[in-house]
Amino acid sequence: MVDFERADTLNGAIRTIALKHRARAAVKLAELGLHPGHEAVLFLLSAKGPQTQRQLAAGADCEPPSITLMVRKLEAAGLVSRAPAVQDARANVVRLTAEGEKVILRMKELWRELADETVASLTDTSADELITALTDLARGLQGRTPEDESAGRRA
């Protein structure tokens, strides 16, 4: 078990990294007229092709109302289009437009720049080691809900 001082240092570092990284990402996304969260939707569509808004919500780990708002904004910007699903007219299928495909290429460049900026100050750890450690951390946190945490404290 981690003592409080180490826990405080770890949690503070993770919080700072998350806040600073999100702020840098927001600056980069603003260059394209996008906001944080939009990249997740666009990258999902690029990687997996057309999807329903429900699938996008699950893939982006967002609530459906948030995805609905994001998709509306991306559609207004001409980056995605929506159409009723063939199998269920109540569901909308979202796909990238030609303009969206162009933005993906630029977003990938910006994402590489952001990654380079993020790891630029590393001294004793390689980027590959950091990726492995952060991937392990993310995997350990996936699927854990506040209910899981509450149940763990009661047990």
C-alpha positions as CSV (number, residue, x, y, z in Angstrom):
1,M,0.0,0.0,0.0
2,V,1.2,3.5,-0.9
3,D,1.8,5.8,2.1
4,F,0.0,9.2,2.1
5,E,3.0,11.3,1.0
6,R,3.7,9.1,-2.0
7,A,-0.1,8.9,-2.8
8,D,-0.4,12.7,-2.6
9,T,2.6,13.1,-4.9
10,L,1.4,10.6,-7.4
11,N,-2.2,11.9,-7.4
12,G,-1.0,15.5,-7.7
13,A,1.3,14.6,-10.6
14,I,-1.4,12.8,-12.4
15,R,-3.8,15.7,-11.9
16,T,-1.3,18.2,-13.1
17,I,-0.5,16.1,-16.1
18,A,-4.1,15.7,-17.0
19,L,-4.9,19.4,-16.6
20,K,-1.9,20.6,-18.5
21,H,-2.2,18.0,-21.2
22,R,-5.9,18.9,-21.7
23,A,-5.1,22.6,-21.9
24,R,-2.4,22.0,-24.5
25,A,-4.7,19.7,-26.4
26,A,-7.4,22.4,-26.3
27,V,-5.0,25.0,-27.8
28,K,-4.0,22.5,-30.6
29,L,-7.6,21.6,-31.3
30,A,-8.6,25.3,-31.4
31,E,-6.3,25.7,-34.4
32,L,-8.8,23.5,-36.2
33,G,-11.9,25.1,-34.8
34,L,-12.4,22.0,-32.5
35,H,-12.9,21.5,-28.8
36,P,-11.7,18.8,-26.4
37,G,-13.7,15.7,-26.9
38,H,-14.2,16.3,-30.6
39,E,-10.9,14.5,-31.4
40,A,-12.2,11.3,-29.7
41,V,-15.2,11.2,-32.0
42,L,-13.3,12.1,-35.1
43,F,-10.5,9.6,-34.4
44,L,-13.1,6.8,-33.7
45,L,-14.9,7.5,-37.0
46,S,-11.6,7.5,-38.8
47,A,-10.5,4.2,-37.2
48,K,-13.8,2.3,-37.2
49,G,-15.9,3.9,-39.9
50,P,-19.5,5.0,-39.6
51,Q,-21.1,4.4,-36.3
52,T,-24.3,5.1,-34.4
53,Q,-24.2,7.9,-31.8
54,R,-24.7,5.2,-29.2
55,Q,-21.5,3.4,-30.4
56,L,-19.6,6.7,-30.4
57,A,-20.7,7.4,-26.9
58,A,-19.4,4.0,-25.7
59,G,-16.2,4.4,-27.7
60,A,-15.5,7.9,-26.5
61,D,-16.6,7.0,-22.9
62,C,-19.2,9.9,-23.0
63,E,-22.8,10.1,-22.1
64,P,-25.2,10.0,-25.1
65,P,-26.3,13.7,-24.6
66,S,-22.7,14.8,-24.8
67,I,-22.1,12.9,-28.0
68,T,-25.3,14.3,-29.5
69,L,-24.1,17.8,-28.8
70,M,-20.6,17.1,-30.2
71,V,-22.0,15.5,-33.3
72,R,-24.2,18.5,-33.9
73,K,-21.2,20.8,-33.7
74,L,-19.1,18.6,-35.9
75,E,-21.9,18.4,-38.4
76,A,-22.4,22.2,-38.4
77,A,-18.6,22.5,-39.1
78,G,-19.0,20.1,-42.1
79,L,-16.8,17.4,-40.6
80,V,-19.4,14.7,-40.2
81,S,-22.8,13.8,-41.6
82,R,-25.7,12.0,-39.9
83,A,-28.3,9.8,-41.5
84,P,-31.0,7.5,-40.0
85,A,-29.7,3.9,-39.6
86,V,-31.1,1.5,-42.1
87,Q,-31.9,-1.1,-39.4
88,D,-33.4,1.5,-37.0
89,A,-34.6,4.9,-38.2
90,R,-34.6,6.1,-34.6
91,A,-30.8,5.8,-34.5
92,N,-28.4,8.1,-36.4
93,V,-25.3,6.8,-38.2
94,V,-22.5,9.3,-38.2
95,R,-19.7,9.3,-40.8
96,L,-16.8,11.5,-41.7
97,T,-17.2,13.9,-44.6
98,A,-14.4,14.6,-47.1
99,E,-13.6,17.7,-45.0
100,G,-13.6,15.6,-41.9
101,E,-11.0,13.3,-43.5
102,K,-8.8,16.3,-44.2
103,V,-9.1,17.4,-40.6
104,I,-8.1,14.0,-39.4
105,L,-4.8,14.3,-41.2
106,R,-4.0,17.7,-39.6
107,M,-5.2,16.4,-36.2
108,K,-2.7,13.5,-36.4
109,E,0.1,16.0,-37.0
110,L,-1.1,18.1,-34.0
111,W,-1.4,15.0,-31.9
112,R,2.2,14.0,-32.7
113,E,3.3,17.5,-31.8
114,L,1.4,17.3,-28.5
115,A,3.0,13.9,-27.7
116,D,6.5,15.3,-28.5
117,E,5.9,18.4,-26.2
118,T,4.5,16.1,-23.5
119,V,7.6,13.9,-23.3
120,A,10.2,16.6,-24.1
121,S,11.3,16.9,-20.5
122,L,11.7,13.2,-19.8
123,T,15.2,12.4,-18.5
124,D,15.3,9.0,-16.9
125,T,12.3,7.4,-18.6
126,S,11.9,6.7,-22.3
127,A,8.7,7.6,-24.1
128,D,8.1,3.8,-24.7
129,E,8.5,3.1,-20.9
130,L,6.1,6.0,-20.2
131,I,3.6,4.6,-22.7
132,T,3.8,1.2,-21.1
133,A,3.3,2.5,-17.6
134,L,0.4,4.8,-18.5
135,T,-1.3,2.1,-20.5
136,D,-1.0,-0.2,-17.5
137,L,-2.5,2.5,-15.3
138,A,-5.3,3.2,-17.7
139,R,-6.1,-0.5,-18.0
140,G,-6.2,-0.8,-14.2
141,L,-8.7,2.1,-14.0
142,Q,-11.0,1.0,-16.9
143,G,-14.3,-0.3,-15.9
144,R,-14.0,0.8,-12.3
145,T,-17.0,2.7,-11.2
146,P,-17.8,4.7,-8.0
147,E,-20.0,1.8,-7.0
148,D,-17.0,-0.6,-7.3
149,E,-15.0,1.7,-5.0
150,S,-17.8,1.9,-2.5
151,A,-18.2,-1.9,-2.5
152,G,-14.4,-2.2,-1.9
153,R,-14.5,0.1,1.1
154,R,-17.5,-1.9,2.6
155,A,-15.9,-5.3,2.1
